Amino acid sequence: MIRAVMAIDTLGKHRLAKFYDFQPVEKQQELIRSIYGVLCSRAENVSNFIEGDSIFGLILDEMKNSPT
């Protein structure tokens, strides 16, 4: 399942961020920073597509466990 589509430039500024599951703005920014960190640490010859289940899973678990 696609949970988000993002386009991030080489300086870390997101140019496009479409979330298909509701995420508060703070969580969206946290996700973008996390994903940018993963992408920056990769070799140049590796694809920039990532499986985000672990990243989204952590955020979603935190949201479920936090009182609202």
Biopython code that builds the backbone (N, CA, C, O; Angstrom):
import numpy as np
from Bio.PDB.StructureBuilder import StructureBuilder

atoms = [
    (1, "MET", "N", (0.834, -1.166, 0.000)),
    (1, "MET", "CA", (0.000, 0.000, 0.000)),
    (1, "MET", "C", (0.894, 1.250, 0.000)),
    (1, "MET", "O", (1.842, 1.344, 0.779)),
    (2, "ILE", "N", (0.590, 2.170, -0.849)),
    (2, "ILE", "CA", (1.330, 3.428, -0.901)),
    (2, "ILE", "C", (0.748, 4.354, 0.152)),
    (2, "ILE", "O", (-0.443, 4.665, 0.137)),
    (3, "ARG", "N", (1.611, 4.793, 1.074)),
    (3, "ARG", "CA", (1.158, 5.683, 2.146)),
    (3, "ARG", "C", (1.530, 7.127, 1.897)),
    (3, "ARG", "O", (0.903, 8.040, 2.434)),
    (4, "ALA", "N", (2.564, 7.337, 1.070)),
    (4, "ALA", "CA", (2.976, 8.714, 0.774)),
    (4, "ALA", "C", (3.831, 8.717, -0.483)),
    (4, "ALA", "O", (4.471, 7.725, -0.831)),
    (5, "VAL", "N", (3.822, 9.856, -1.147)),
    (5, "VAL", "CA", (4.706, 10.106, -2.287)),
    (5, "VAL", "C", (5.432, 11.398, -1.978)),
    (5, "VAL", "O", (4.814, 12.408, -1.642)),
    (6, "MET", "N", (6.755, 11.356, -2.095)),
    (6, "MET", "CA", (7.541, 12.548, -1.778)),
    (6, "MET", "C", (8.597, 12.783, -2.846)),
    (6, "MET", "O", (9.157, 11.842, -3.408)),
    (7, "ALA", "N", (8.852, 14.044, -3.110)),
    (7, "ALA", "CA", (9.977, 14.457, -3.952)),
    (7, "ALA", "C", (10.802, 15.422, -3.101)),
    (7, "ALA", "O", (10.321, 16.481, -2.698)),
    (8, "ILE", "N", (12.046, 15.040, -2.837)),
    (8, "ILE", "CA", (12.925, 15.821, -1.974)),
    (8, "ILE", "C", (14.168, 16.174, -2.767)),
    (8, "ILE", "O", (14.769, 15.300, -3.392)),
    (9, "ASP", "N", (14.571, 17.458, -2.754)),
    (9, "ASP", "CA", (15.768, 17.843, -3.494)),
    (9, "ASP", "C", (17.025, 17.456, -2.712)),
    (9, "ASP", "O", (16.938, 16.966, -1.586)),
    (10, "THR", "N", (18.178, 17.678, -3.311)),
    (10, "THR", "CA", (19.437, 17.243, -2.704)),
    (10, "THR", "C", (19.801, 18.034, -1.452)),
    (10, "THR", "O", (20.703, 17.632, -0.716)),
    (11, "LEU", "N", (19.128, 19.134, -1.198)),
    (11, "LEU", "CA", (19.384, 19.925, 0.005)),
    (11, "LEU", "C", (18.423, 19.571, 1.143)),
    (11, "LEU", "O", (18.528, 20.125, 2.237)),
    (12, "GLY", "N", (17.492, 18.654, 0.888)),
    (12, "GLY", "CA", (16.564, 18.205, 1.915)),
    (12, "GLY", "C", (15.241, 18.933, 1.939)),
    (12, "GLY", "O", (14.412, 18.668, 2.810)),
    (13, "LYS", "N", (15.018, 19.843, 1.009)),
    (13, "LYS", "CA", (13.735, 20.558, 0.954)),
    (13, "LYS", "C", (12.741, 19.708, 0.172)),
    (13, "LYS", "O", (13.015, 19.278, -0.948)),
    (14, "HIS", "N", (11.584, 19.476, 0.782)),
    (14, "HIS", "CA", (10.594, 18.672, 0.068)),
    (14, "HIS", "C", (9.867, 19.550, -0.952)),
    (14, "HIS", "O", (9.392, 20.642, -0.641)),
    (15, "ARG", "N", (9.799, 19.043, -2.155)),
    (15, "ARG", "CA", (9.122, 19.753, -3.249)),
    (15, "ARG", "C", (7.712, 19.252, -3.442)),
    (15, "ARG", "O", (6.848, 19.971, -3.944)),
    (16, "LEU", "N", (7.481, 18.013, -3.041)),
    (16, "LEU", "CA", (6.157, 17.411, -3.129)),
    (16, "LEU", "C", (6.031, 16.436, -1.972)),
    (16, "LEU", "O", (6.928, 15.628, -1.734)),
    (17, "ALA", "N", (4.950, 16.509, -1.271)),
    (17, "ALA", "CA", (4.676, 15.550, -0.200)),
    (17, "ALA", "C", (3.178, 15.304, -0.172)),
    (17, "ALA", "O", (2.399, 16.180, 0.202)),
    (18, "LYS", "N", (2.788, 14.112, -0.569)),
    (18, "LYS", "CA", (1.378, 13.724, -0.572)),
    (18, "LYS", "C", (1.235, 12.518, 0.340)),
    (18, "LYS", "O", (1.774, 11.450, 0.049)),
    (19, "PHE", "N", (0.512, 12.682, 1.443)),
    (19, "PHE", "CA", (0.275, 11.602, 2.391)),
    (19, "PHE", "C", (-1.130, 11.069, 2.174)),
    (19, "PHE", "O", (-2.095, 11.832, 2.129)),
    (20, "TYR", "N", (-1.239, 9.744, 2.039)),
    (20, "TYR", "CA", (-2.532, 9.123, 1.803)),
    (20, "TYR", "C", (-3.179, 8.652, 3.100)),
    (20, "TYR", "O", (-4.361, 8.311, 3.114)),
    (21, "ASP", "N", (-2.417, 8.631, 4.187)),
    (21, "ASP", "CA", (-2.945, 8.418, 5.534)),
    (21, "ASP", "C", (-2.794, 9.744, 6.256)),
    (21, "ASP", "O", (-1.794, 10.439, 6.080)),
    (22, "PHE", "N", (-3.791, 10.102, 7.075)),
    (22, "PHE", "CA", (-3.696, 11.366, 7.789)),
    (22, "PHE", "C", (-2.482, 11.361, 8.703)),
    (22, "PHE", "O", (-2.282, 10.424, 9.476)),
    (23, "GLN", "N", (-1.683, 12.398, 8.616)),
    (23, "GLN", "CA", (-0.536, 12.610, 9.486)),
    (23, "GLN", "C", (-0.548, 14.069, 9.911)),
    (23, "GLN", "O", (-0.682, 14.949, 9.061)),
    (24, "PRO", "N", (-0.411, 14.351, 11.205)),
    (24, "PRO", "CA", (-0.279, 15.751, 11.614)),
    (24, "PRO", "C", (0.978, 16.356, 10.986)),
    (24, "PRO", "O", (1.907, 15.629, 10.637)),
    (25, "VAL", "N", (1.008, 17.657, 10.845)),
    (25, "VAL", "CA", (2.126, 18.337, 10.184)),
    (25, "VAL", "C", (3.453, 17.999, 10.856)),
    (25, "VAL", "O", (4.457, 17.808, 10.171)),
    (26, "GLU", "N", (3.472, 17.923, 12.179)),
    (26, "GLU", "CA", (4.715, 17.615, 12.890)),
    (26, "GLU", "C", (5.229, 16.232, 12.496)),
    (26, "GLU", "O", (6.430, 16.050, 12.295)),
    (27, "LYS", "N", (4.337, 15.273, 12.386)),
    (27, "LYS", "CA", (4.724, 13.914, 11.997)),
    (27, "LYS", "C", (5.164, 13.870, 10.539)),
    (27, "LYS", "O", (6.085, 13.130, 10.193)),
    (28, "GLN", "N", (4.515, 14.657, 9.679)),
    (28, "GLN", "CA", (4.938, 14.724, 8.284)),
    (28, "GLN", "C", (6.374, 15.219, 8.191)),
    (28, "GLN", "O", (7.181, 14.658, 7.450)),
    (29, "GLN", "N", (6.695, 16.273, 8.943)),
    (29, "GLN", "CA", (8.056, 16.820, 8.928)),
    (29, "GLN", "C", (9.053, 15.805, 9.467)),
    (29, "GLN", "O", (10.164, 15.687, 8.949)),
    (30, "GLU", "N", (8.662, 15.070, 10.508)),
    (30, "GLU", "CA", (9.529, 14.041, 11.072)),
    (30, "GLU", "C", (9.791, 12.937, 10.050)),
    (30, "GLU", "O", (10.921, 12.468, 9.910)),
    (31, "LEU", "N", (8.746, 12.527, 9.339)),
    (31, "LEU", "CA", (8.900, 11.505, 8.307)),
    (31, "LEU", "C", (9.822, 11.979, 7.186)),
    (31, "LEU", "O", (10.688, 11.231, 6.732)),
    (32, "ILE", "N", (9.638, 13.204, 6.748)),
    (32, "ILE", "CA", (10.466, 13.750, 5.669)),
    (32, "ILE", "C", (11.928, 13.787, 6.101)),
    (32, "ILE", "O", (12.812, 13.421, 5.326)),
    (33, "ARG", "N", (12.192, 14.228, 7.336)),
    (33, "ARG", "CA", (13.579, 14.244, 7.835)),
    (33, "ARG", "C", (14.160, 12.841, 7.904)),
    (33, "ARG", "O", (15.313, 12.624, 7.530)),
    (34, "SER", "N", (13.367, 11.886, 8.382)),
    (34, "SER", "CA", (13.839, 10.507, 8.494)),
    (34, "SER", "C", (14.165, 9.920, 7.127)),
    (34, "SER", "O", (15.204, 9.284, 6.945)),
    (35, "ILE", "N", (13.286, 10.135, 6.185)),
    (35, "ILE", "CA", (13.487, 9.595, 4.842)),
    (35, "ILE", "C", (14.676, 10.257, 4.168)),
    (35, "ILE", "O", (15.461, 9.582, 3.502)),
    (36, "TYR", "N", (14.822, 11.559, 4.328)),
    (36, "TYR", "CA", (15.972, 12.258, 3.762)),
    (36, "TYR", "C", (17.274, 11.716, 4.355)),
    (36, "TYR", "O", (18.262, 11.549, 3.640)),
    (37, "GLY", "N", (17.274, 11.445, 5.641)),
    (37, "GLY", "CA", (18.463, 10.871, 6.277)),
    (37, "GLY", "C", (18.832, 9.515, 5.697)),
    (37, "GLY", "O", (20.008, 9.219, 5.487)),
    (38, "VAL", "N", (17.821, 8.692, 5.439)),
    (38, "VAL", "CA", (18.070, 7.375, 4.834)),
    (38, "VAL", "C", (18.629, 7.534, 3.423)),
    (38, "VAL", "O", (19.590, 6.861, 3.048)),
    (39, "LEU", "N", (18.026, 8.422, 2.649)),
    (39, "LEU", "CA", (18.459, 8.598, 1.268)),
    (39, "LEU", "C", (19.867, 9.180, 1.174)),
    (39, "LEU", "O", (20.634, 8.795, 0.291)),
    (40, "CYS", "N", (20.213, 10.094, 2.063)),
    (40, "CYS", "CA", (21.544, 10.710, 2.029)),
    (40, "CYS", "C", (22.650, 9.734, 2.383)),
    (40, "CYS", "O", (23.788, 9.894, 1.940)),
    (41, "SER", "N", (22.327, 8.728, 3.174)),
    (41, "SER", "CA", (23.354, 7.778, 3.597)),
    (41, "SER", "C", (23.583, 6.661, 2.579)),
    (41, "SER", "O", (24.474, 5.833, 2.770)),
    (42, "ARG", "N", (22.809, 6.626, 1.520)),
    (42, "ARG", "CA", (22.957, 5.585, 0.498)),
    (42, "ARG", "C", (24.030, 5.945, -0.513)),
    (42, "ARG", "O", (24.371, 7.112, -0.705)),
    (43, "ALA", "N", (24.552, 4.909, -1.153)),
    (43, "ALA", "CA", (25.505, 5.118, -2.242)),
    (43, "ALA", "C", (24.790, 5.746, -3.431)),
    (43, "ALA", "O", (23.571, 5.631, -3.560)),
    (44, "GLU", "N", (25.538, 6.401, -4.286)),
    (44, "GLU", "CA", (24.933, 7.099, -5.425)),
    (44, "GLU", "C", (24.320, 6.163, -6.453)),
    (44, "GLU", "O", (23.432, 6.573, -7.200)),
    (45, "ASN", "N", (24.774, 4.918, -6.508)),
    (45, "ASN", "CA", (24.267, 3.991, -7.516)),
    (45, "ASN", "C", (23.060, 3.177, -7.034)),
    (45, "ASN", "O", (22.664, 2.217, -7.694)),
    (46, "VAL", "N", (22.477, 3.547, -5.899)),
    (46, "VAL", "CA", (21.338, 2.833, -5.329)),
    (46, "VAL", "C", (20.063, 3.621, -5.630)),
    (46, "VAL", "O", (20.073, 4.851, -5.667)),
    (47, "SER", "N", (18.996, 2.912, -5.838)),
    (47, "SER", "CA", (17.700, 3.539, -6.127)),
    (47, "SER", "C", (17.249, 4.428, -4.973)),
    (47, "SER", "O", (17.565, 4.158, -3.814)),
    (48, "ASN", "N", (16.522, 5.468, -5.288)),
    (48, "ASN", "CA", (15.992, 6.363, -4.270)),
    (48, "ASN", "C", (14.580, 6.001, -3.843)),
    (48, "ASN", "O", (13.943, 6.761, -3.113)),
    (49, "PHE", "N", (14.078, 4.853, -4.286)),
    (49, "PHE", "CA", (12.791, 4.358, -3.821)),
    (49, "PHE", "C", (13.050, 3.550, -2.564)),
    (49, "PHE", "O", (13.948, 2.709, -2.535)),
    (50, "ILE", "N", (12.270, 3.801, -1.529)),
    (50, "ILE", "CA", (12.472, 3.067, -0.278)),
    (50, "ILE", "C", (11.158, 2.462, 0.191)),
    (50, "ILE", "O", (10.072, 2.975, -0.080)),
    (51, "GLU", "N", (11.300, 1.352, 0.903)),
    (51, "GLU", "CA", (10.158, 0.749, 1.581)),
    (51, "GLU", "C", (10.037, 1.482, 2.903)),
    (51, "GLU", "O", (10.952, 1.431, 3.726)),
    (52, "GLY", "N", (8.941, 2.149, 3.115)),
    (52, "GLY", "CA", (8.789, 2.972, 4.298)),
    (52, "GLY", "C", (7.980, 2.341, 5.405)),
    (52, "GLY", "O", (7.594, 3.030, 6.349)),
    (53, "ASP", "N", (7.705, 1.025, 5.319)),
    (53, "ASP", "CA", (6.873, 0.399, 6.339)),
    (53, "ASP", "C", (7.463, 0.562, 7.731)),
    (53, "ASP", "O", (6.731, 0.826, 8.685)),
    (54, "SER", "N", (8.767, 0.411, 7.860)),
    (54, "SER", "CA", (9.353, 0.543, 9.192)),
    (54, "SER", "C", (9.254, 1.985, 9.677)),
    (54, "SER", "O", (8.998, 2.223, 10.857)),
    (55, "ILE", "N", (9.453, 2.947, 8.783)),
    (55, "ILE", "CA", (9.369, 4.354, 9.171)),
    (55, "ILE", "C", (7.933, 4.716, 9.499)),
    (55, "ILE", "O", (7.677, 5.322, 10.540)),
    (56, "PHE", "N", (6.992, 4.361, 8.641)),
    (56, "PHE", "CA", (5.592, 4.676, 8.888)),
    (56, "PHE", "C", (5.066, 3.865, 10.062)),
    (56, "PHE", "O", (4.248, 4.358, 10.839)),
    (57, "GLY", "N", (5.523, 2.635, 10.198)),
    (57, "GLY", "CA", (5.071, 1.793, 11.303)),
    (57, "GLY", "C", (5.396, 2.400, 12.650)),
    (57, "GLY", "O", (4.559, 2.389, 13.553)),
    (58, "LEU", "N", (6.599, 2.928, 12.797)),
    (58, "LEU", "CA", (6.984, 3.551, 14.058)),
    (58, "LEU", "C", (6.115, 4.756, 14.364)),
    (58, "LEU", "O", (5.668, 4.935, 15.498)),
    (59, "ILE", "N", (5.875, 5.580, 13.359)),
    (59, "ILE", "CA", (5.061, 6.773, 13.564)),
    (59, "ILE", "C", (3.622, 6.384, 13.881)),
    (59, "ILE", "O", (3.012, 6.961, 14.782)),
    (60, "LEU", "N", (3.077, 5.423, 13.161)),
    (60, "LEU", "CA", (1.691, 5.021, 13.383)),
    (60, "LEU", "C", (1.520, 4.373, 14.749)),
    (60, "LEU", "O", (0.500, 4.575, 15.408)),
    (61, "ASP", "N", (2.522, 3.584, 15.185)),
    (61, "ASP", "CA", (2.451, 2.979, 16.521)),
    (61, "ASP", "C", (2.459, 4.059, 17.601)),
    (61, "ASP", "O", (1.719, 3.969, 18.581)),
    (62, "GLU", "N", (3.299, 5.079, 17.417)),
    (62, "GLU", "CA", (3.344, 6.176, 18.378)),
    (62, "GLU", "C", (1.992, 6.898, 18.431)),
    (62, "GLU", "O", (1.522, 7.270, 19.506)),
    (63, "MET", "N", (1.378, 7.093, 17.266)),
    (63, "MET", "CA", (0.101, 7.804, 17.216)),
    (63, "MET", "C", (-0.988, 6.976, 17.912)),
    (63, "MET", "O", (-1.834, 7.535, 18.611)),
    (64, "LYS", "N", (-0.974, 5.653, 17.727)),
    (64, "LYS", "CA", (-1.985, 4.800, 18.351)),
    (64, "LYS", "C", (-1.839, 4.783, 19.855)),
    (64, "LYS", "O", (-2.837, 4.733, 20.574)),
    (65, "ASN", "N", (-0.597, 4.824, 20.349)),
    (65, "ASN", "CA", (-0.343, 4.725, 21.773)),
    (65, "ASN", "C", (-0.419, 6.058, 22.505)),
    (65, "ASN", "O", (-0.463, 6.079, 23.735)),
    (66, "SER", "N", (-0.435, 7.162, 21.781)),
    (66, "SER", "CA", (-0.467, 8.471, 22.459)),
    (66, "SER", "C", (-1.908, 8.870, 22.719)),
    (66, "SER", "O", (-2.780, 8.645, 21.881)),
    (67, "PRO", "N", (-2.159, 9.461, 23.881)),
    (67, "PRO", "CA", (-3.522, 9.925, 24.173)),
    (67, "PRO", "C", (-3.855, 11.169, 23.347)),
    (67, "PRO", "O", (-3.019, 12.055, 23.164)),
    (68, "THR", "N", (-5.089, 11.214, 22.855)),
    (68, "THR", "CA", (-5.510, 12.388, 22.059)),
    (68, "THR", "C", (-6.683, 13.078, 22.698)),
    (68, "THR", "O", (-7.172, 14.079, 22.174)),
]
sb = StructureBuilder()
sb.init_structure("model")
sb.init_model(0)
sb.init_chain("A")
sb.init_seg("    ")
for serial, (resi, resn, name, xyz) in enumerate(atoms, 1):
    if name == "N":
        sb.init_residue(resn, " ", resi, " ")
    sb.init_atom(name, np.array(xyz, "f"), 0.0, 1.0, " ", f" {name:<3s}", serial, name[0])
structure = sb.get_structure()
